[in-house]
Amino acid sequence: MKWLLFLSRLSFICGCCFLIAFSFQVFNKTNNDAVSSTIIIIGFVIGLIVVPATLISYLGVLMVRKKIPVPAWLVISNIIFLFVLMLYLIFINVESNHPS
């Protein structure tokens, strides 16, 4: 089950990069374009793939083993990152469908 721990850590890193990339978007303060573009790609693109895949894997493991072999804080933080990502996607879609 080391793959699930690895996937959970990767998902946590992508969630943190999403929050940093979102702060880049809100505050519009970036000094290094190469670093900021890497963080944006990890946060927005890879995060939208890895975070839901991690939570689907949690559900699959729960169905089979009844216990997830990952620390509880990591599971909870990944669930929070999923909700934040989904709220961001909903907000972006509402803004693009109803321009001012």
C-alpha positions, 0 to 999 in steps of 0.5 A: 500500500505504499502506492497509496501513501505516495499518491496521497503525498503527491496529491497534498503537494498538488493541493498546496501548489494549487493554493500558491497558484491561486494566490499568484492569480489573486495578488498578481505578484510573481518574480520568476516566470519559470517557477510560477509557471511550474507551480501553476501547472502543478496546481491547476492541471496536475492537481485536477487529475491527481486529487480526485484520483486519490480520493477515488483510490481511498474509496476503493481501498475502503471497500476492500480493506475497511481501513486506509493506510494513510495518516488521517491528517493527509486524508482530511487535507486531500478532501479539503483540497478537493472541495477547494478545487471544485469550488474554484471550478464552479466559480470559474464556470459561473463567471464565464457563463455570466459576464458583467 
